[in-house]
């Protein structure tokens, strides 16, 4: 017996093909034929294997420096931990190993990065984990809305993709979303 979805689909196909009425009799059509016609999206029948991606670079660095904490692994939990124990500083005073936090639209601390480099002109290079990959990105707090400089160097990395239905005020660049920097020191 055909599923209600297949029966409904066949009725719609019959009507769109010029028939005046859909048959009330169920006809069994194998799901593979229906899917190949593009009418039904195939389900992901093969579960994906867990990735063996490296750990979050911020947490990895903190643990490597002897800073122990127990969080659920989320950026907001890390933000709460760091905010309780370390000094917040202006971005211009950051140094290698400090932690950057970004507001991706749900409040400060939704995303984290680890400072790797700081240039005299204010461009900060940082490591982050996004979309399952560890990336090297940039933020320039002095010019938060500038994507590239005159030489074509990236000044502010995209932290979210642009979508057609985004509201006009949506932020995309790291500089727009940088909301806190913490100087993280190893325990004595």
HUFENQUI-V933328 format. One record per backbone hydrogen bond with DSSP energy under -0.5 kcal/mol. CO is the residue of the C=O (numbers start at 1). NH is the residue of the N-H. If there is no record, write none. Layout:
co->CO nh->NH
co->CO nh->NH
This chain:
co->3 nh->7
co->4 nh->8
co->5 nh->9
co->6 nh->10
co->7 nh->11
co->8 nh->12
co->9 nh->13
co->10 nh->14
co->11 nh->15
co->12 nh->16
co->13 nh->17
co->14 nh->19
co->15 nh->18
co->27 nh->29
co->30 nh->33
co->30 nh->34
co->31 nh->35
co->32 nh->36
co->33 nh->37
co->34 nh->39
co->34 nh->40
co->35 nh->38
co->43 nh->45
co->45 nh->47
co->56 nh->60
co->57 nh->61
co->58 nh->62
co->59 nh->63
co->60 nh->64
co->61 nh->65
co->62 nh->67
co->63 nh->66
co->66 nh->68
co->69 nh->71
co->74 nh->78
co->75 nh->79
co->76 nh->80
co->77 nh->81
co->78 nh->82
co->79 nh->83
co->80 nh->84
co->81 nh->85
co->82 nh->86
co->87 nh->183
co->90 nh->93
co->91 nh->94
co->95 nh->98
co->98 nh->115
co->99 nh->182
co->100 nh->113
co->101 nh->179
co->101 nh->180
co->102 nh->104
co->102 nh->109
co->102 nh->110
co->102 nh->111
co->107 nh->110
co->111 nh->102
co->112 nh->129
co->113 nh->100
co->114 nh->127
co->115 nh->97
co->117 nh->125
co->119 nh->122
co->122 nh->141
co->123 nh->119
co->124 nh->139
co->125 nh->116
co->125 nh->117
co->126 nh->137
co->127 nh->114
co->128 nh->130
co->128 nh->135
co->130 nh->133
co->133 nh->130
co->133 nh->135
co->135 nh->128
co->135 nh->137
co->137 nh->126
co->138 nh->157
co->139 nh->124
co->140 nh->143
co->141 nh->144
co->143 nh->146
co->144 nh->176
co->145 nh->147
co->147 nh->155
co->147 nh->156
co->149 nh->152
co->153 nh->149
co->157 nh->174
co->163 nh->166
co->167 nh->170
co->172 nh->159
co->172 nh->160
co->173 nh->176
co->173 nh->177
co->174 nh->178
co->177 nh->103
co->180 nh->101
co->181 nh->89
co->182 nh->99
co->182 nh->184
co->183 nh->87
co->183 nh->185
